[in-house]
Each structure stands twice: as C-alpha cells, then as structure tokens.
C-alpha cells in the first residue's frame, strides 16, 4: 500500500542496491556529493540525527519499460566516472525506483562497498590514477586528536590506499586507529569483540566500533515513502514537485531529466553524456547546451520551459538524434580548426547560430573539409571572432539567441521550414544587425575597449587571429607570443625606474600593459619555439634576412628602435599600427 512504510536498516537498503532492487530512473540527476558531505552524513547517523525520509516508486509490469533505469555507482571520480550504468529492466522482477534519496543512498553505498577517488591538489585534471587519491572510507575509533572537520563529533574520512595499504585497521602517525568501514560486512557482533582483542582496542574504541555496527545492521534508520500507482507520468511529476521547490536541483537539470525520460528507443542519458564528453576533449560544455541546441534548432521558443519538452517534441528529437549529434560534433570540429578551445571560446551559446546553419543547410559532412565550403568557413570564423571581441553573448542570453535566429527565420514554427529566404552563405551581417550589437569602429572605441586585453583573455585570441590570419589554425600550430619577452619585464622595470629618476613626469608601464596586445603577436609554433626568450631586437635581426621591412610588416612590428630601452616608443607606435589594421579587418566586407 502506498504511503510511509516501516523503516529499514542501512544494511537492508544496501542489499537492495546490490541486488538491483533499488534503481535510478533516467530522469534522476547524477551523483555529485563531495567527500565532506559523506563524512557528515555518517556523523549524523552516529549521533541519531534525522537524515530525511526518502521516496521510492514501486515499478511493476509495463512501467518497467516506461523509462530507462540505471544502477548505483560503485566508485566515483569527479568529471571522469560519474555516469551510472544502464540496467535492462524488461525481464527484471519488480523493483523500486528512487525518486528522492539518491545522493544519500549512493554516499552510503560508496562508503560501505565502493571507493571515492579524490583529485590531488596541484595536479593535472586528467583521468589517470597518478592524479587521484584512491580512497576507502574509514572511521576514527580512537579520536584522540581534534577532527579535521569541526562540524563533526564522530570522525570519518576518505583515506588514500597508498597510506592505509587497505588494511582493516589503519594506525596513523598520532597512534589513532582507523577502521575501514566496508570491513564491517566481514564481522558479526561477536567478531567485533575479536577485532577489539586483535588490535588491542581500548574500551572506548570497542564501544565506538560496536555502535557503528549497530547503526548499519540493527537500527532502522531509513525512513521512506512508497508510491505504488503504476503511472510513469505521475512519478515524473512527483520528482519535479520535490526538486523544483528548493535549491537541490537546478531547473535545467529537471528539464534534462524530463527530456531524456521521454526517449523511447535510445538511451538518451548515455548518448548525451557521451556527446558532451567527446566535445569536452577540447572544449567545456554541459548538457544544458545540448538541450538549448534542441530548442534553437526546432522550437519556436528557446527559453527553458517544462512544456517545451513535451513527448511529441522529444520524439522528434529522438528520431533526428544521429544527425543532431553529428552536427554538434562537426560544429565544434570547425571551431577547433579555427584554433578555438575551452579557454578561447568565451561563450558556448555562440555555437548555436553556427549549428543551426550547418544542420539545416545539411553541411555536416562538408563544412570542415570541403573546398566548396571555404567561403562559409571564412564567414563563420569572421562572425565568431567579432562576436568574441565585442562580447555579443555577455548580456541576457535568451534574448540575444532569439535575435540571432531571426537572421535565418523570423518566426520558427514546427513545420519543417527553417529559412525565410534562400541562404547560400552564413549570414553574419544579418545576425549582427538583428542583435543590434555593431559598433562604430573608430580608433577611440578600439583603444578604450580592445587594446587592454591580456594574453590569456579569449578576446585577445580572437583579435590576434584576425590580425594574423595565415597561420595553421586548423592543426593548432600557433602560439601567442610576447614580442619583448615576458622574462624581460623586470629588466624593463629597472630601465624605467632609472628614467623616472631623471624625468619626474615619466610613468612606468605596469605588467598589464606589457602583457597586453601592444606586446603580443600570433606566431607559428615552431617559429616561437626557436625564438624562445630572445630579445626582440636580436630576433628580428636574425630572421629578417634582406627584407627587414617585409618581415616587420608580416609580424605587425613598427619600424623603430626595438631595444628594451625604447619599449615605450615601440608600444606607442605598435598600438597605432594595430588600430589601423583592426579597423581595416573589422570593417564589413
């Protein structure tokens, strides 16, 4: 009967997870708790604090195939092992889908049966054991030292296997005895007493271990409500009602949950996760962009709204998934050929007009490599660089996006008409006009808003790409380079300070100025590696050959004294040179 059921023990809940009697519906979000949250959860259990009730939906008969269901995680590694494995329930016996309580149950399961990989500070973010501590969950039986977390009374920690050697009892440098929590399943109550003798636990340590054993096996600590009505839509609505009222789940997460739950033939969560993971080899997007892409491509409204993702719309998306997926991949491959990556693509929303053009013009298999699409590649790149420089997507995203789509069609209805007119080339000028973001490209505007960009700014990459268009961006064979070496700034400071002693009105140029566009160029990667930290004057002399003027012009370097002592004059003249060239390349043509 539906309603609150008799509470169960943690052990009973864990066994249901192990036997796949508790599964996660497709509309559940992924696990995301931090180690400290798990540690505090166990402290709450030990202190008899309530951990809130859970909500399960009993799944029977046809409901078993209404949605897709997933197993609980057996280990967790942030960014790299977060996706739950799909479980085919078509021939499975009746089971419970977890509508509320997934984070808590997963935390308990990882602590008692799995492991949690914690990223090592100051190490690379890469899916490699070298950069993670592979940890088991331990309980401090001694606790003679103050816990690291001041919020807890009972100290639990995720400890590195390299330190504990995976021992059942780990003794730290302070002589504290730590019990590996998953070992509790190897011992009954009488065995706990044997452990106490074997490891010479004192009375307090033995009592703490016995209390932990009781919390897992004897105390009915899991309170839950069971919904039994076989109505999948009701299950989704309950899930939404629970999660949309607080801050536990973002609105976009709920939309994602609903969207993927309505797919009938394809495992949507796995497919979308795989797409995001593939793109994120070079970029940094989330599933939200994929959802927004669905709306931008096919829906009259691009705002995130629950009623937008109705079954008809999602079924249409599912039928077109393969072509949508390929269009996403080729769009980002195109951006990669322009030299963009996660650091230089300042707004992921900027890809949506490009995606729209590629998808609806059926250019997925030609936009990156076909010679016939050379002009479209040029126009897309020009627009994207301008949009980056002028921060088109810095304002209200949905309004800007809706306006960009008007360059293709004023009013998108679900009738397979996606253009108001014949469009052969990417309409970058129309997009700019619709978004009303074009600027008067005078020297004053550029000088005030553009020239101060720093080396690592995404806008600096865009500007330098425009100024140096002939490098091998497709193979990412380029570097951003300081003309006067970065390492020479301290020497410049010494020179400038001596000058300031003689000229009271003289002002030293700070490093931000030295690191700005006036001292940056885009350079072939091999050429830059050969240049290394050579001073500018030496580098030019060694490489200009018999055509110094042509070399300087190619690298946008003013024909002045290039010594470090003349940096101020060099910077002044180079700024003029860059402004002239920027006005030229940013003009409509």
Number of C-alpha atoms within 10 A of each C-alpha: 8 12 11 14 12 10 15 16 17 22 21 16 18 20 13 15 19 16 11 20 19 26 27 25 23 26 25 24 19 16 19 14 14 12 17 12 13 22 23 19 19 24 19 16 17 18 13 12 12 12 15 12 14 18 21 23 26 20 24 16 13 12 17 22 16 20 19 27 25 20 20 25 20 17 20 23 18 17 12 13 15 15 20 21 14 18 15 13 20 13 9 13 12 15 19 22 26 22 25 22 17 22 16 17 20 23 28 21 24 20 27 22 17 18 24 25 22 20 20 14 10 7 10 12 14 12 14 10 12 12 17 21 20 21 22 24 26 25 25 24 23 21 18 11 10 10 15 10 14 8 10 17 15 20 23 28 23 22 24 19 15 10 13 18 11 14 14 17 21 20 17 12 7 10 12 17 23 25 22 24 20 18 15 20 13 8 13 13 13 9 12 18 16 15 16 17 12 9 11 12 18 12 9 12 20 20 16 17 23 18 13 19 19 16 19 22 18 15 16 16 22 21 17 19 18 19 22 16 15 17 14 18 13 13 22 19 12 16 20 20 11 15 18 14 10 9 8 9 14 13 17 16 18 20 21 24 21 24 25 25 25 24 22 17 11 14 17 21 24 16 15 18 16 13 18 22 18 12 20 15 10 15 20 14 16 16 17 15 15 20 19 19 21 20 19 22 21 21 18 15 15 20 16 17 13 15 9 18 22 13 16 11 18 21 17 12 20 20 14 11 18 11 14 21 18 14 24 24 17 22 25 21 18 20 22 20 19 24 21 24 19 17 13 17 24 20 17 14 19 20 18 22 26 23 23 23 26 21 20 16 16 13 17 21 12 14 22 21 12 11 10 10 14 13 13 19 21 12 17 22 22 17 20 21 24 20 22 22 19 16 14 22 20 12 9 9 15 17 13 20 22 20 19 24 25 19 22 22 15 15 16 20 13 11 7 9 12 20 18 13 8 7 12 9 14 23 19 23 14 15 22 19 14 17 19 13 15 15 10 11 14 12 14 11 12 17 14 9 12 19 18 18 20 21 21 13 15 21 23 24 27 25 24 20 23 19 20 16 11 11 18 15 18 16 11 16 13 19 18 18 22 25 26 23 19 15 12 15 17 11 11 22 15 13 16 21 14 11 16 14 10 9 11 8 9 12 11 16 14 11 14 12 16 25 22 19 25 25 22 22 23 24 23 20 17 11 12 16 12 11 20 12 17 15 19 17 14 12 16 19 12 9 13 13 11 9 9 14 13 12 16 15 12 11 15 19 25 20 13 13 12 20 13 20 15 14 20 15 15 20 19 12 16 21 20 15 16 22 19 13 14 20 15 13 13 16 9 8 7
